[in-house]
Amino acid sequence: MPLSSHIGSQLVDLCSALLLLTCFAIVAQRRLSACVDLFALQSAFLALTAALVAFLTGHHHIYIAAALTGAIKVIAIPRVLKKVIERLNVKRELVMNVNVPAGLLICGALVMLAFFITQPIIPLGFLLTRDSLAIALAIVLIGFFTMIARQKAVTQLVGFLVMENGLFLGATAATYGMPLIVELGVFFDVLIAALIAGIYTNRLQDAFDSVDTTHLTVLKE
Amino acid sequence: MPPIVQSLLLVTAQVIVLLAVSPFLVGLIRKVKARFQCRQGAGVFQPYADLAKLFHKQPVLSTTTSWIFTATPYILFASTLSAGLLVPTLSSQAPLNFAGNIIALVYLLALGTFFLILAGLDAGSAFGGMGGSREAIVASLTEPTMILSVFTIALTAGSTNLSTIVHKTALLEGIVTDPSPHLMALAALFIVTLAETGRVPVDNPATHLELTMIHEAMVLEYSGRYLALVEWAAGLKLAVFLSLIANVFAPWGIATTLTPAALAIGLVAYAVKIAGLAVSIGVLECMFAKLRLFRVTDLLGVAFILALLGLLFFYILRS
């Protein structure tokens, strides 16, 4: 190993912290296209983290996962979402279930929660990525919160994808990645989910002239 | 050299550097913005000429103003300059490091802001009051963020003394070197810098449009040498914040000993770092539009959460 494990573990921590940073930017961002850009940036950091872990541990299959993250989450899915957004008549989300400052405070509390939950587990680990586990859990929680707090289908989808990023980081952090065949399946699933959600958003736009998912709750025969 | 002479020399050098560099930073940001907007723009040394011109002009005072109005430029200038003397610039030893720590720095800057708000109200014009109330909103939101990010830095170095923090970080000894808390504190402090120095997402330094101005509205009644002092103090505040960011988060190159060679390297490193930061602020100003006043809380909320996370990360990664 060319780098000392201490510096390696710090680099991984730094990359995971950058992932968390972009999460907060997504929570605070109202413009739909900027949310998608931030998601692409977050995925780029995720790919970087995965590549770093692969480099530090010598597990070559993580390189493939990192490359797939780059191809699918940094390029393909944001492009699909941008196409969807082009068709919409809304560019920014003005009404949210939870307003931005309150949302940020809740997300801060979620990060604390994630840290306190994982705190008993982290000292038991011996992997250099063990500190990232707390961040991964925090990202999953924040993604989930974004899905609840937002009303537009596009930002809810971004929340879902952020959750998936958190899970991927968690898998990398806890076990140096899942077996390659599982990861391939997950990538395929995420891609298909994003495509379906894109089509669904377009249908929503056609049916209601809006992508506000709260319209679906009052759908009556 | 006896220590007293040494510290006097250090104070003089730092005062000269700060006073000289602050109009240049303002000019540099304006130049970068102009180039990005495909304009030629005024030269980077234009703010010096502006200051010289203002110092020669006769100030006009409204008859409704009290002593606060005339005292404020001096208080603002002095408090900002003393704050600047608490921040290490060329050498890791700040000239006034025996007199105050990082918390004193925050409140020296707040003192200037407080008097500026008072002066805005003092003239009795609607704009001054509006600017003052807006500045109070921004200042009350940035202060907790700044304190939290400052605590994060202080905790990692185990001291609230800026010289100690910078010295330890520059030599990479005796500090907890986890990058994540530093990263969070850096992001928070950068947003605070933009808000406190009246840069674009929060305030627009180039506008005189009544609906958008904050800092400009407060100083609207000032003229002549008073305006020059206020403007220079604003430039100084920018220089103080940029020096803080540059030397706390990337202190490399700073002189850790007081030899001439080390100080010369320190001067070059300092100039490069703060010029780089000023250029990045100029680029950011071109990339982002000014936020609506009631959206500023979102941005400062992000900064607050980042600073809070910095503190959290510190405790989590330690345990």
Interface residues (C-beta under 8 A of the other chain):
Chain A: Q10 L11 D13 L14 S16 A17 L18 L20 L21 F24 A25 A28 V100 P101 L104 L105 C107 G108 V111 M112 F115 Q119 P123 D131 A134
Chain B: T177 D178 P179 S180 L183 M184 A187 T297 D298 L299 G301 V302 F304 I305 L306 L308 L309 L312 F313 I316 L317 S319
